[in-house]
């Protein structure tokens, strides 16, 4: 069973990956893709905030 640090690490990596995809979708004007990714982004952001992760340096989207 993963420990708290492993869970946080995985969530942070997923958060950063989704942000990269969101940035690409925005550049390509893929509005539906962006909005779909935004749902995952907001869920992960909420999870990380509840876990006490400081998002100041890693949140590039800031929504």
PyMOL Python script that loads the backbone (N, CA, C, O; Angstrom):
from pymol import cmd

cmd.read_pdbstr("""\
ATOM      1  N   UNK A   1       0.845  -1.180   0.000  1.00  0.00           N
ATOM      2  CA  UNK A   1       0.000   0.000   0.000  1.00  0.00           C
ATOM      3  C   UNK A   1       0.892   1.245   0.000  1.00  0.00           C
ATOM      4  O   UNK A   1       1.825   1.342   0.797  1.00  0.00           O
ATOM      5  N   UNK A   2       0.604   2.197  -0.894  1.00  0.00           N
ATOM      6  CA  UNK A   2       1.450   3.398  -0.977  1.00  0.00           C
ATOM      7  C   UNK A   2       1.292   4.268   0.269  1.00  0.00           C
ATOM      8  O   UNK A   2       0.229   4.325   0.888  1.00  0.00           O
ATOM      9  N   UNK A   3       2.388   4.942   0.612  1.00  0.00           N
ATOM     10  CA  UNK A   3       2.327   5.855   1.752  1.00  0.00           C
ATOM     11  C   UNK A   3       1.932   7.257   1.276  1.00  0.00           C
ATOM     12  O   UNK A   3       1.764   7.485   0.078  1.00  0.00           O
ATOM     13  N   UNK A   4       1.788   8.170   2.198  1.00  0.00           N
ATOM     14  CA  UNK A   4       1.330   9.529   1.885  1.00  0.00           C
ATOM     15  C   UNK A   4       2.242  10.240   0.893  1.00  0.00           C
ATOM     16  O   UNK A   4       1.768  10.932  -0.008  1.00  0.00           O
ATOM     17  N   UNK A   5       3.550  10.068   1.061  1.00  0.00           N
ATOM     18  CA  UNK A   5       4.499  10.734   0.166  1.00  0.00           C
ATOM     19  C   UNK A   5       4.372  10.203  -1.260  1.00  0.00           C
ATOM     20  O   UNK A   5       4.452  10.974  -2.216  1.00  0.00           O
ATOM     21  N   UNK A   6       4.176   8.904  -1.410  1.00  0.00           N
ATOM     22  CA  UNK A   6       4.023   8.326  -2.748  1.00  0.00           C
ATOM     23  C   UNK A   6       2.730   8.792  -3.408  1.00  0.00           C
ATOM     24  O   UNK A   6       2.699   9.060  -4.609  1.00  0.00           O
ATOM     25  N   UNK A   7       1.675   8.887  -2.626  1.00  0.00           N
ATOM     26  CA  UNK A   7       0.390   9.360  -3.148  1.00  0.00           C
ATOM     27  C   UNK A   7       0.507  10.819  -3.583  1.00  0.00           C
ATOM     28  O   UNK A   7       0.030  11.189  -4.656  1.00  0.00           O
ATOM     29  N   UNK A   8       1.142  11.647  -2.753  1.00  0.00           N
ATOM     30  CA  UNK A   8       1.327  13.059  -3.091  1.00  0.00           C
ATOM     31  C   UNK A   8       2.189  13.205  -4.337  1.00  0.00           C
ATOM     32  O   UNK A   8       1.884  14.016  -5.212  1.00  0.00           O
ATOM     33  N   UNK A   9       3.265  12.426  -4.424  1.00  0.00           N
ATOM     34  CA  UNK A   9       4.155  12.485  -5.587  1.00  0.00           C
ATOM     35  C   UNK A   9       3.392  12.145  -6.859  1.00  0.00           C
ATOM     36  O   UNK A   9       3.537  12.830  -7.872  1.00  0.00           O
ATOM     37  N   UNK A  10       2.581  11.094  -6.815  1.00  0.00           N
ATOM     38  CA  UNK A  10       1.796  10.688  -7.984  1.00  0.00           C
ATOM     39  C   UNK A  10       0.795  11.776  -8.372  1.00  0.00           C
ATOM     40  O   UNK A  10       0.650  12.091  -9.553  1.00  0.00           O
ATOM     41  N   UNK A  11       0.111  12.347  -7.393  1.00  0.00           N
ATOM     42  CA  UNK A  11      -0.869  13.393  -7.669  1.00  0.00           C
ATOM     43  C   UNK A  11      -0.205  14.632  -8.257  1.00  0.00           C
ATOM     44  O   UNK A  11      -0.752  15.256  -9.166  1.00  0.00           O
ATOM     45  N   UNK A  12       0.969  14.990  -7.747  1.00  0.00           N
ATOM     46  CA  UNK A  12       1.696  16.156  -8.271  1.00  0.00           C
ATOM     47  C   UNK A  12       2.114  15.907  -9.714  1.00  0.00           C
ATOM     48  O   UNK A  12       1.995  16.797 -10.556  1.00  0.00           O
ATOM     49  N   UNK A  13       2.601  14.709 -10.005  1.00  0.00           N
ATOM     50  CA  UNK A  13       2.998  14.376 -11.375  1.00  0.00           C
ATOM     51  C   UNK A  13       1.800  14.422 -12.308  1.00  0.00           C
ATOM     52  O   UNK A  13       1.914  14.920 -13.428  1.00  0.00           O
ATOM     53  N   UNK A  14       0.659  13.915 -11.873  1.00  0.00           N
ATOM     54  CA  UNK A  14      -0.561  13.978 -12.692  1.00  0.00           C
ATOM     55  C   UNK A  14      -0.995  15.425 -12.902  1.00  0.00           C
ATOM     56  O   UNK A  14      -1.415  15.805 -13.996  1.00  0.00           O
ATOM     57  N   UNK A  15      -0.891  16.222 -11.852  1.00  0.00           N
ATOM     58  CA  UNK A  15      -1.260  17.638 -11.922  1.00  0.00           C
ATOM     59  C   UNK A  15      -0.403  18.363 -12.961  1.00  0.00           C
ATOM     60  O   UNK A  15      -0.920  19.122 -13.782  1.00  0.00           O
ATOM     61  N   UNK A  16       0.904  18.125 -12.918  1.00  0.00           N
ATOM     62  CA  UNK A  16       1.804  18.774 -13.870  1.00  0.00           C
ATOM     63  C   UNK A  16       1.539  18.285 -15.297  1.00  0.00           C
ATOM     64  O   UNK A  16       1.601  19.075 -16.239  1.00  0.00           O
ATOM     65  N   UNK A  17       1.251  17.013 -15.464  1.00  0.00           N
ATOM     66  CA  UNK A  17       0.965  16.457 -16.787  1.00  0.00           C
ATOM     67  C   UNK A  17      -0.312  17.079 -17.368  1.00  0.00           C
ATOM     68  O   UNK A  17      -0.351  17.450 -18.541  1.00  0.00           O
ATOM     69  N   UNK A  18      -1.332  17.186 -16.551  1.00  0.00           N
ATOM     70  CA  UNK A  18      -2.581  17.796 -17.015  1.00  0.00           C
ATOM     71  C   UNK A  18      -2.363  19.252 -17.389  1.00  0.00           C
ATOM     72  O   UNK A  18      -2.923  19.730 -18.375  1.00  0.00           O
ATOM     73  N   UNK A  19      -1.556  19.959 -16.614  1.00  0.00           N
ATOM     74  CA  UNK A  19      -1.275  21.358 -16.945  1.00  0.00           C
ATOM     75  C   UNK A  19      -0.573  21.479 -18.301  1.00  0.00           C
ATOM     76  O   UNK A  19      -0.885  22.373 -19.088  1.00  0.00           O
ATOM     77  N   UNK A  20       0.375  20.577 -18.569  1.00  0.00           N
ATOM     78  CA  UNK A  20       1.059  20.606 -19.882  1.00  0.00           C
ATOM     79  C   UNK A  20       0.057  20.388 -21.012  1.00  0.00           C
ATOM     80  O   UNK A  20       0.105  21.075 -22.033  1.00  0.00           O
ATOM     81  N   UNK A  21      -0.845  19.435 -20.826  1.00  0.00           N
ATOM     82  CA  UNK A  21      -1.851  19.157 -21.852  1.00  0.00           C
ATOM     83  C   UNK A  21      -2.825  20.330 -22.003  1.00  0.00           C
ATOM     84  O   UNK A  21      -3.265  20.641 -23.110  1.00  0.00           O
ATOM     85  N   UNK A  22      -3.152  20.971 -20.894  1.00  0.00           N
ATOM     86  CA  UNK A  22      -4.030  22.141 -20.966  1.00  0.00           C
ATOM     87  C   UNK A  22      -3.369  23.273 -21.737  1.00  0.00           C
ATOM     88  O   UNK A  22      -4.016  23.942 -22.543  1.00  0.00           O
ATOM     89  N   UNK A  23      -2.086  23.486 -21.493  1.00  0.00           N
ATOM     90  CA  UNK A  23      -1.370  24.546 -22.203  1.00  0.00           C
ATOM     91  C   UNK A  23      -1.341  24.267 -23.705  1.00  0.00           C
ATOM     92  O   UNK A  23      -1.532  25.174 -24.514  1.00  0.00           O
ATOM     93  N   UNK A  24      -1.102  23.013 -24.070  1.00  0.00           N
ATOM     94  CA  UNK A  24      -1.108  22.646 -25.496  1.00  0.00           C
ATOM     95  C   UNK A  24      -2.489  22.826 -26.102  1.00  0.00           C
ATOM     96  O   UNK A  24      -2.621  23.351 -27.207  1.00  0.00           O
ATOM     97  N   UNK A  25      -3.515  22.395 -25.386  1.00  0.00           N
ATOM     98  CA  UNK A  25      -4.884  22.528 -25.886  1.00  0.00           C
ATOM     99  C   UNK A  25      -5.238  23.994 -26.092  1.00  0.00           C
ATOM    100  O   UNK A  25      -5.912  24.343 -27.062  1.00  0.00           O
ATOM    101  N   UNK A  26      -4.788  24.847 -25.187  1.00  0.00           N
ATOM    102  CA  UNK A  26      -5.067  26.282 -25.312  1.00  0.00           C
ATOM    103  C   UNK A  26      -4.349  26.862 -26.533  1.00  0.00           C
ATOM    104  O   UNK A  26      -4.929  27.645 -27.285  1.00  0.00           O
ATOM    105  N   UNK A  27      -3.092  26.475 -26.725  1.00  0.00           N
ATOM    106  CA  UNK A  27      -2.329  26.950 -27.883  1.00  0.00           C
ATOM    107  C   UNK A  27      -2.980  26.520 -29.196  1.00  0.00           C
ATOM    108  O   UNK A  27      -2.965  27.263 -30.177  1.00  0.00           O
ATOM    109  N   UNK A  28      -3.549  25.317 -29.205  1.00  0.00           N
ATOM    110  CA  UNK A  28      -4.160  24.764 -30.408  1.00  0.00           C
ATOM    111  C   UNK A  28      -5.636  25.149 -30.544  1.00  0.00           C
ATOM    112  O   UNK A  28      -6.309  24.717 -31.480  1.00  0.00           O
ATOM    113  N   UNK A  29      -6.131  25.955 -29.616  1.00  0.00           N
ATOM    114  CA  UNK A  29      -7.528  26.386 -29.605  1.00  0.00           C
ATOM    115  C   UNK A  29      -8.489  25.200 -29.558  1.00  0.00           C
ATOM    116  O   UNK A  29      -9.552  25.221 -30.179  1.00  0.00           O
ATOM    117  N   UNK A  30      -8.099  24.170 -28.814  1.00  0.00           N
ATOM    118  CA  UNK A  30      -8.929  22.981 -28.632  1.00  0.00           C
ATOM    119  C   UNK A  30      -9.772  23.187 -27.372  1.00  0.00           C
ATOM    120  O   UNK A  30      -9.457  22.673 -26.299  1.00  0.00           O
ATOM    121  N   UNK A  31     -10.841  23.946 -27.535  1.00  0.00           N
ATOM    122  CA  UNK A  31     -11.627  24.383 -26.394  1.00  0.00           C
ATOM    123  C   UNK A  31     -12.284  23.229 -25.639  1.00  0.00           C
ATOM    124  O   UNK A  31     -12.290  23.224 -24.408  1.00  0.00           O
ATOM    125  N   UNK A  32     -12.831  22.264 -26.352  1.00  0.00           N
ATOM    126  CA  UNK A  32     -13.487  21.132 -25.692  1.00  0.00           C
ATOM    127  C   UNK A  32     -12.469  20.294 -24.924  1.00  0.00           C
ATOM    128  O   UNK A  32     -12.742  19.841 -23.812  1.00  0.00           O
ATOM    129  N   UNK A  33     -11.319  20.093 -25.509  1.00  0.00           N
ATOM    130  CA  UNK A  33     -10.261  19.337 -24.836  1.00  0.00           C
ATOM    131  C   UNK A  33      -9.804  20.088 -23.599  1.00  0.00           C
ATOM    132  O   UNK A  33      -9.611  19.486 -22.542  1.00  0.00           O
ATOM    133  N   UNK A  34      -9.630  21.379 -23.719  1.00  0.00           N
ATOM    134  CA  UNK A  34      -9.202  22.201 -22.586  1.00  0.00           C
ATOM    135  C   UNK A  34     -10.199  22.098 -21.436  1.00  0.00           C
ATOM    136  O   UNK A  34      -9.804  21.906 -20.286  1.00  0.00           O
ATOM    137  N   UNK A  35     -11.476  22.223 -21.737  1.00  0.00           N
ATOM    138  CA  UNK A  35     -12.501  22.165 -20.698  1.00  0.00           C
ATOM    139  C   UNK A  35     -12.556  20.789 -20.038  1.00  0.00           C
ATOM    140  O   UNK A  35     -12.780  20.687 -18.832  1.00  0.00           O
ATOM    141  N   UNK A  36     -12.356  19.749 -20.811  1.00  0.00           N
ATOM    142  CA  UNK A  36     -12.326  18.401 -20.257  1.00  0.00           C
ATOM    143  C   UNK A  36     -11.142  18.230 -19.314  1.00  0.00           C
ATOM    144  O   UNK A  36     -11.288  17.680 -18.222  1.00  0.00           O
ATOM    145  N   UNK A  37      -9.986  18.693 -19.729  1.00  0.00           N
ATOM    146  CA  UNK A  37      -8.793  18.625 -18.884  1.00  0.00           C
ATOM    147  C   UNK A  37      -8.950  19.491 -17.636  1.00  0.00           C
ATOM    148  O   UNK A  37      -8.428  19.161 -16.571  1.00  0.00           O
ATOM    149  N   UNK A  38      -9.666  20.585 -17.775  1.00  0.00           N
ATOM    150  CA  UNK A  38      -9.853  21.499 -16.650  1.00  0.00           C
ATOM    151  C   UNK A  38     -10.587  20.806 -15.505  1.00  0.00           C
ATOM    152  O   UNK A  38     -10.300  21.072 -14.338  1.00  0.00           O
ATOM    153  N   UNK A  39     -11.530  19.920 -15.826  1.00  0.00           N
ATOM    154  CA  UNK A  39     -12.231  19.171 -14.773  1.00  0.00           C
ATOM    155  C   UNK A  39     -11.241  18.352 -13.951  1.00  0.00           C
ATOM    156  O   UNK A  39     -11.286  18.361 -12.721  1.00  0.00           O
ATOM    157  N   UNK A  40     -10.345  17.642 -14.642  1.00  0.00           N
ATOM    158  CA  UNK A  40      -9.324  16.849 -13.945  1.00  0.00           C
ATOM    159  C   UNK A  40      -8.370  17.753 -13.168  1.00  0.00           C
ATOM    160  O   UNK A  40      -7.982  17.443 -12.042  1.00  0.00           O
ATOM    161  N   UNK A  41      -8.002  18.859 -13.778  1.00  0.00           N
ATOM    162  CA  UNK A  41      -7.105  19.831 -13.137  1.00  0.00           C
ATOM    163  C   UNK A  41      -7.693  20.325 -11.823  1.00  0.00           C
ATOM    164  O   UNK A  41      -7.000  20.354 -10.806  1.00  0.00           O
ATOM    165  N   UNK A  42      -8.958  20.712 -11.836  1.00  0.00           N
ATOM    166  CA  UNK A  42      -9.589  21.238 -10.627  1.00  0.00           C
ATOM    167  C   UNK A  42      -9.716  20.170  -9.542  1.00  0.00           C
ATOM    168  O   UNK A  42      -9.546  20.459  -8.357  1.00  0.00           O
ATOM    169  N   UNK A  43     -10.012  18.949  -9.946  1.00  0.00           N
ATOM    170  CA  UNK A  43     -10.104  17.853  -8.972  1.00  0.00           C
ATOM    171  C   UNK A  43      -8.759  17.586  -8.316  1.00  0.00           C
ATOM    172  O   UNK A  43      -8.673  17.453  -7.095  1.00  0.00           O
ATOM    173  N   UNK A  44      -7.714  17.508  -9.122  1.00  0.00           N
ATOM    174  CA  UNK A  44      -6.380  17.273  -8.570  1.00  0.00           C
ATOM    175  C   UNK A  44      -5.913  18.446  -7.726  1.00  0.00           C
ATOM    176  O   UNK A  44      -5.263  18.258  -6.698  1.00  0.00           O
ATOM    177  N   UNK A  45      -6.240  19.651  -8.156  1.00  0.00           N
ATOM    178  CA  UNK A  45      -5.854  20.836  -7.393  1.00  0.00           C
ATOM    179  C   UNK A  45      -6.505  20.804  -6.014  1.00  0.00           C
ATOM    180  O   UNK A  45      -5.852  21.096  -5.012  1.00  0.00           O
ATOM    181  N   UNK A  46      -7.780  20.455  -5.957  1.00  0.00           N
ATOM    182  CA  UNK A  46      -8.486  20.367  -4.678  1.00  0.00           C
ATOM    183  C   UNK A  46      -7.866  19.291  -3.797  1.00  0.00           C
ATOM    184  O   UNK A  46      -7.660  19.503  -2.602  1.00  0.00           O
ATOM    185  N   UNK A  47      -7.570  18.145  -4.382  1.00  0.00           N
ATOM    186  CA  UNK A  47      -6.951  17.049  -3.638  1.00  0.00           C
ATOM    187  C   UNK A  47      -5.607  17.467  -3.051  1.00  0.00           C
ATOM    188  O   UNK A  47      -5.323  17.207  -1.882  1.00  0.00           O
ATOM    189  N   UNK A  48      -4.793  18.110  -3.865  1.00  0.00           N
ATOM    190  CA  UNK A  48      -3.476  18.543  -3.402  1.00  0.00           C
ATOM    191  C   UNK A  48      -3.583  19.610  -2.315  1.00  0.00           C
ATOM    192  O   UNK A  48      -2.792  19.615  -1.372  1.00  0.00           O
ATOM    193  N   UNK A  49      -4.541  20.499  -2.439  1.00  0.00           N
ATOM    194  CA  UNK A  49      -4.720  21.530  -1.418  1.00  0.00           C
ATOM    195  C   UNK A  49      -5.153  20.909  -0.094  1.00  0.00           C
ATOM    196  O   UNK A  49      -4.681  21.317   0.968  1.00  0.00           O
ATOM    197  N   UNK A  50      -6.046  19.927  -0.153  1.00  0.00           N
ATOM    198  CA  UNK A  50      -6.474  19.241   1.064  1.00  0.00           C
ATOM    199  C   UNK A  50      -5.303  18.500   1.700  1.00  0.00           C
ATOM    200  O   UNK A  50      -5.207  18.401   2.924  1.00  0.00           O
ATOM    201  N   UNK A  51      -4.415  17.981   0.856  1.00  0.00           N
ATOM    202  CA  UNK A  51      -3.240  17.258   1.356  1.00  0.00           C
ATOM    203  C   UNK A  51      -2.165  18.202   1.883  1.00  0.00           C
ATOM    204  O   UNK A  51      -1.157  17.759   2.432  1.00  0.00           O
ATOM    205  N   UNK A  52      -2.386  19.506   1.714  1.00  0.00           N
ATOM    206  CA  UNK A  52      -1.442  20.489   2.242  1.00  0.00           C
ATOM    207  C   UNK A  52      -0.272  20.801   1.325  1.00  0.00           C
ATOM    208  O   UNK A  52       0.733  21.354   1.772  1.00  0.00           O
ATOM    209  N   UNK A  53      -0.388  20.453   0.041  1.00  0.00           N
ATOM    210  CA  UNK A  53       0.683  20.723  -0.915  1.00  0.00           C
ATOM    211  C   UNK A  53       0.619  22.197  -1.324  1.00  0.00           C
ATOM    212  O   UNK A  53      -0.441  22.695  -1.701  1.00  0.00           O
ATOM    213  N   UNK A  54       1.750  22.883  -1.247  1.00  0.00           N
ATOM    214  CA  UNK A  54       1.842  24.276  -1.660  1.00  0.00           C
ATOM    215  C   UNK A  54       1.918  24.312  -3.190  1.00  0.00           C
ATOM    216  O   UNK A  54       2.899  23.860  -3.780  1.00  0.00           O
ATOM    217  N   UNK A  55       0.889  24.847  -3.815  1.00  0.00           N
ATOM    218  CA  UNK A  55       0.804  24.867  -5.273  1.00  0.00           C
ATOM    219  C   UNK A  55       1.395  26.120  -5.908  1.00  0.00           C
ATOM    220  O   UNK A  55       1.395  26.253  -7.132  1.00  0.00           O
ATOM    221  N   UNK A  56       1.889  27.024  -5.100  1.00  0.00           N
ATOM    222  CA  UNK A  56       2.391  28.308  -5.589  1.00  0.00           C
ATOM    223  C   UNK A  56       3.376  28.150  -6.744  1.00  0.00           C
ATOM    224  O   UNK A  56       3.255  28.835  -7.760  1.00  0.00           O
ATOM    225  N   UNK A  57       4.337  27.261  -6.598  1.00  0.00           N
ATOM    226  CA  UNK A  57       5.378  27.129  -7.610  1.00  0.00           C
ATOM    227  C   UNK A  57       5.012  26.184  -8.758  1.00  0.00           C
ATOM    228  O   UNK A  57       5.587  26.281  -9.842  1.00  0.00           O
ATOM    229  N   UNK A  58       4.069  25.281  -8.532  1.00  0.00           N
ATOM    230  CA  UNK A  58       3.781  24.290  -9.583  1.00  0.00           C
ATOM    231  C   UNK A  58       2.512  24.564 -10.365  1.00  0.00           C
ATOM    232  O   UNK A  58       2.290  23.941 -11.403  1.00  0.00           O
ATOM    233  N   UNK A  59       1.677  25.474  -9.900  1.00  0.00           N
ATOM    234  CA  UNK A  59       0.413  25.758 -10.612  1.00  0.00           C
ATOM    235  C   UNK A  59       0.658  26.829 -11.666  1.00  0.00           C
ATOM    236  O   UNK A  59       0.752  28.018 -11.362  1.00  0.00           O
ATOM    237  N   UNK A  60       0.758  26.381 -12.905  1.00  0.00           N
ATOM    238  CA  UNK A  60       1.017  27.305 -14.010  1.00  0.00           C
ATOM    239  C   UNK A  60      -0.260  27.858 -14.622  1.00  0.00           C
ATOM    240  O   UNK A  60      -0.234  28.908 -15.264  1.00  0.00           O
ATOM    241  N   UNK A  61      -1.373  27.168 -14.432  1.00  0.00           N
ATOM    242  CA  UNK A  61      -2.639  27.570 -15.031  1.00  0.00           C
ATOM    243  C   UNK A  61      -3.331  28.645 -14.196  1.00  0.00           C
ATOM    244  O   UNK A  61      -3.855  29.616 -14.742  1.00  0.00           O
ATOM    245  N   UNK A  62      -3.334  28.474 -12.887  1.00  0.00           N
ATOM    246  CA  UNK A  62      -3.895  29.429 -11.923  1.00  0.00           C
ATOM    247  C   UNK A  62      -5.375  29.705 -12.155  1.00  0.00           C
ATOM    248  O   UNK A  62      -5.797  30.861 -12.184  1.00  0.00           O
ATOM    249  N   UNK A  63      -6.164  28.646 -12.320  1.00  0.00           N
ATOM    250  CA  UNK A  63      -7.619  28.806 -12.451  1.00  0.00           C
ATOM    251  C   UNK A  63      -8.306  28.258 -11.236  1.00  0.00           C
ATOM    252  O   UNK A  63      -9.533  28.297 -11.150  1.00  0.00           O
TER     253      UNK A  63
END
""", "prot")
cmd.dss("prot")
cmd.show_as("cartoon", "prot")
cmd.util.cbc("prot")
cmd.orient("prot")
